[in-house]
Amino acid sequence: MPTMIALGIGLLGTVFMAGSVFAYIGGLLLLSIILAVPGFIGWGLAYFSFNLAKNRRIQKLAPALTQTYDAAAEDCKQAFELMH
């Protein structure tokens, strides 16, 4: 999910940059600059949104993962005791 969020924001930034390039080619320099600003912001925001979404996902799944690791460790401990 964090990857999809970052890709979506990065793609939106790319759309703005494409609009900026087309505006520049069409001779609309002011529109090109106006569209370039959210394009660069979208590219930069994609990295930070990935980290934010990843950290939220880790916090959400941490209790379930810890419980699963504890159960696996207990099973391994019981298997070791059966072997010895």
PyMOL commands that set and color helices and strands:
alter all, ss='L'
color gray80, all
select helices_A, chain A and resi 2-25+29-83
alter helices_A, ss='H'
color red, helices_A
deselect
rebuild
show_as cartoon
